């Protein structure tokens, strides 16, 4: 009898070990391919529809993904269609983990139906952005119910973080530069968004957009914000440091 119990215990332990192994392997498979584990919470996104910028900057490994919106598409002379965004997404996702594109329309139904088409480009890696309007919020709810990854965008007030966490969207995107342009304290609104999400135990990421320079990003990061999207011009600022270049040249003199 004791041997029978011992054998059954061993079988249970073996089954448990096998289950743990399967869970570990599943977690490994679900881990984003391009995301180094030591990156921590930081997520940097390249805010452009310029494929040349993708080719130049995404291979550096700094960026978790790419963000776009209809205004960016227009600036970079890319048509605002599902087919055009599919082509951009395929290019960006050959280098990185996520592609954010914005739905469009006059009402909830338009936002929702277009959002579904955009999400179907790649259900795992495409994040659909919808503006934080009444119609956008209605559409966001329906998209979430269909398993679509959602970013609530064009946010100008800290209170919109409550909407984002209430809905349970993955990202909420305040426009720092544009808030400042409109005589709002954009930094304060971003800080409050960050505090609101953390204060109520939300998992929504505050994705700061409309960043005009690297210093603004540094100031926000020092306060704990960890997710940013910025243009290739700002990315170039981030990478430039003349003293580092000079030191690197001096090191070569010793080789």
Protein Blocks (a to p, Z undefined) as FASTA:
>chain_A
ZZmmmmmmmmmmmmmmmmmmmmmmmmmmmpcfklcfklmmadcddddfbfklmmmmmmno
magbdcddfklmmmnopacdfklmmmmmmmmmmmmmbdcdddedjbfklmmmmmmmmmmm
ommlpccdddfbfklmmmmmmmmmnopacddehiabfklmmmmmmnopabdcddfklmmm
nopafklmmmmmmmmmmmnopabdcddehifbfklmmmmmmnopabdcddfklmmmmmgc
fklmmmmmmmmmmZZ
